[in-house]
Amino acid sequence: MWPFVLMGSAILVVVLGAVGAFEYMVYRMSDPETTILVGLRVDGSRVSFKAPVCAGDTVRTVEVYDSDSEDLLWRARGPRTAEGRTGAVTLWAADDFRTAHPKAPPATLPKWLDVSAVYAGGDDGTGDVFEVRKVRAARVPAGKYWTREGPMTAAEIDARFSC
């Protein structure tokens, strides 16, 4: 009888350890400290996005999706401006990119914007989902972007990126 009790106890310890390890992994993956900070600002019809970039790196592609429907709203490649190459882009500013489609923004912005940037030279990138109403209501000061941690300048967003 004792061997069965010991074996049952050992199995219970292994199962509880696996559940604990899984919960820890999920916590670490969703921990805001480990996410890459990005910013957005909405000024009337102008929407600007800031992805952090390390010195010498550039942004290759920017994509915008309606987070609810998952519809692609805009994709642009090859920023032509210095700001765009360093992650500070005005969305739907087609002339600022080698290719951009569609040229015009939607008539009304969706409730949630999913904006991402992919860095040149690889498939790595970053982005976030923004509640447009919340970003508008924040009334972010000039020269700053709304982030999960409050208003920040482009330089502050870049400084938080681990290069």
Helices and strands as residue ranges (DSSP letters): H 2-30, G 32-34, E 39-43, E 46-50, E 59-66, E 72-79, H 82-85, E 88-90, G 94-96, E 97-101, E 112-119, E 125-131, H 132-137, H 154-159
